Amino acid sequence: MRPAWGMSPAEALNTQPGNSQRVILVVDDENGIRDFLAAYLQSKNFRVFTAASAEDALDLWPDIGRDVDLLITDIVMPGLNGKRLSERLLSEKPTLKVIYMSGYLPEEIAEETLDGTFFRKPFHPHDLFKAVCAALHQTGGA
């Protein structure tokens, strides 16, 4: 069965030339995870910006928000959490796609209504890459 965006997962994974035009903002308070995801996604030809907190992401947003296609954010962070960050950014850019990450399950952190894809840490980077491709190839609202 083909996904709604008209590509099989294999086709989506092989559409790398256009990835360099796609921009991802990765927000995580853990340096290792943030740096690894940035390097991994850059190796897949995405443009990647990073922020160590939701507040840092909000500071960057005026300069990069117009270009960002996808937000990948940890949910549990000091200060403003990833869910609240996504709500703020989605209010400014409703077409923004969101992928959430956490070491906790959504019901464990009382975030039952996530408006995006959820990944429980740890996860395999290739699984995240497939989700990134799927999110960026969705139509409807974009």
ABEGO torsion letter per residue (X at the ends): XBBAAGBBAAAAAABAAAAAABBBBBBBABAAAAAAAAAAAAAAGBBBBBBABAAAAAAAAAAAAAABABBBBBABBBEBBAAAAAAAAAAABAABBBBBBBABBAAAAGBABBBBBBBBOBBBAAAAAAAAAAAAABBEGX
